[in-house]
Amino acid sequence: MLKAMVSEGTEPQINTDKHRLNALSELIIGAAFEVSNVLGTGFLEKVYENALNIELNLRGLQTFQQAPLKVIYKLKNSKRQNSLFYET
């Protein structure tokens, strides 16, 4: 959750987490566009997943493909495989 820091007589300052999240979002979106531009259309989803994994690693993010996630939807448990990443 983003918090604004307010002092008397000053404008609110947005927490630096917002800037960090924006930078991370730009990195991920940029990687996705790069994969799309290089590969074009017509491949199976797994090809794009693998390419995005490589591109994110090249940009400094460590990724895990098809990591199991526990998803609860309307009080029912479900398991889903998804790609995860974190900054190194």
C-alpha positions in Angstrom: 0.0 0.0 0.0 1.3 3.4 -0.9 1.5 6.1 1.7 1.8 9.8 1.4 4.2 11.6 3.7 2.8 15.0 4.7 4.6 17.7 6.7 3.1 21.0 7.6 3.4 23.5 4.8 4.7 20.9 2.2 3.2 19.0 -0.6 2.6 15.2 0.0 5.5 13.1 -1.1 4.7 9.7 -2.6 6.6 6.8 -1.1 9.5 5.6 -3.2 7.8 2.2 -3.6 5.6 3.7 -6.3 8.7 4.7 -8.3 10.2 1.3 -7.8 7.0 -0.4 -9.0 6.8 1.8 -12.0 10.4 1.0 -13.0 9.8 -2.7 -12.5 6.5 -2.5 -14.6 8.4 -0.7 -17.4 11.1 -3.3 -17.4 8.5 -6.2 -17.6 6.4 -4.5 -20.3 9.5 -3.6 -22.3 10.7 -7.2 -22.1 7.3 -8.4 -23.4 7.4 -5.9 -26.3 10.9 -7.1 -27.2 9.8 -10.7 -27.3 6.8 -9.8 -29.4 8.9 -7.7 -31.8 11.5 -10.4 -32.2 9.3 -13.4 -32.5 6.2 -12.0 -34.1 3.1 -14.1 -34.2 2.2 -17.7 -34.8 4.1 -19.6 -32.0 2.6 -21.6 -29.2 2.3 -19.9 -25.8 5.2 -21.9 -24.4 7.6 -20.4 -26.9 6.7 -16.9 -25.8 6.9 -17.9 -22.2 10.4 -19.3 -22.6 11.5 -16.2 -24.6 10.1 -13.9 -22.0 11.9 -15.9 -19.3 15.1 -15.4 -21.1 14.5 -11.7 -21.8 13.6 -11.0 -18.1 16.8 -12.8 -17.1 18.9 -10.7 -19.5 17.3 -7.6 -17.9 18.4 -8.7 -14.4 15.2 -10.4 -13.1 15.4 -13.9 -11.8 12.3 -15.9 -12.9 10.7 -19.2 -12.1 8.5 -20.7 -14.8 5.3 -22.7 -13.9 5.8 -22.2 -10.1 2.8 -23.7 -8.2 0.6 -21.1 -6.6 -2.3 -21.7 -4.2 -5.3 -19.8 -5.4 -8.5 -19.4 -3.4 -11.5 -18.3 -5.3 -14.9 -18.1 -3.7 -13.7 -20.2 -0.8 -12.5 -23.0 -3.0 -8.9 -24.0 -3.3 -7.3 -24.3 -6.7 -3.7 -24.9 -7.8 -2.3 -23.0 -10.7 1.0 -23.0 -12.4 2.4 -19.5 -13.2 5.6 -17.7 -13.9 7.1 -15.8 -11.0 10.0 -13.3 -10.8 11.9 -11.3 -8.3 14.6 -8.7 -8.4 18.2 -9.8 -7.8 
